[in-house]
């Protein structure tokens, strides 16, 4: 698991998930456990991403 404080992420930040997908933060509810993100592919819909799903921040 990636050791990070989710409260620091803002819309536009990109993350690598443990399943290999890359997602962009759309909204941060500020609860420290979830982010609302969407895959970086055309037509992707926002979805909730849990802390344990995050492998790391992309460059």
C-alpha positions in Angstrom: 0.0 0.0 0.0 1.1 3.5 -0.8 1.7 5.6 2.4 0.1 9.0 1.6 -2.3 11.6 3.1 -5.2 11.7 0.6 -6.3 15.1 1.9 -3.4 16.7 0.0 -4.5 15.7 -3.4 -6.4 18.2 -5.6 -8.3 18.0 -8.9 -6.0 17.4 -11.8 -3.4 15.3 -9.9 -2.8 11.8 -11.4 -2.3 8.5 -9.6 -1.3 5.0 -10.5 -3.6 2.3 -9.1 -2.4 -1.1 -8.0 -4.2 -2.7 -11.0 -2.1 -0.6 -13.3 -4.7 2.0 -14.3 -3.8 5.7 -14.3 -6.5 8.0 -12.9 -7.0 11.8 -12.5 -8.4 13.2 -9.3 -11.8 14.9 -10.1 -12.8 15.7 -6.5 -11.4 15.2 -3.0 -14.1 14.9 -0.4 -11.4 15.5 2.3 -12.2 12.4 4.4 -8.7 10.9 4.0 -10.0 7.6 2.7 -11.6 8.2 -0.7 -10.9 10.3 -3.9 -13.3 10.8 -6.8 -11.2 10.0 -9.9 -11.6 9.1 -13.6 -9.4 7.0 -15.8 -7.3 9.0 -18.2 -9.0 7.5 -21.3 -11.7 9.2 -23.4 -15.2 8.9 -22.1 -14.3 7.6 -18.7 -16.7 8.4 -15.9 -15.7 9.5 -12.3 -15.6 6.8 -9.7 -14.6 6.5 -6.0 -11.1 5.3 -5.4 -10.2 3.9 -1.9 -6.7 4.5 -0.3 -5.7 0.8 -0.6 -6.2 1.0 -4.4 -3.5 3.6 -4.9 0.0 2.3 -5.9 1.6 5.8 -6.1 1.5 9.3 -7.6 2.5 9.7 -11.2 5.2 12.1 -12.3 
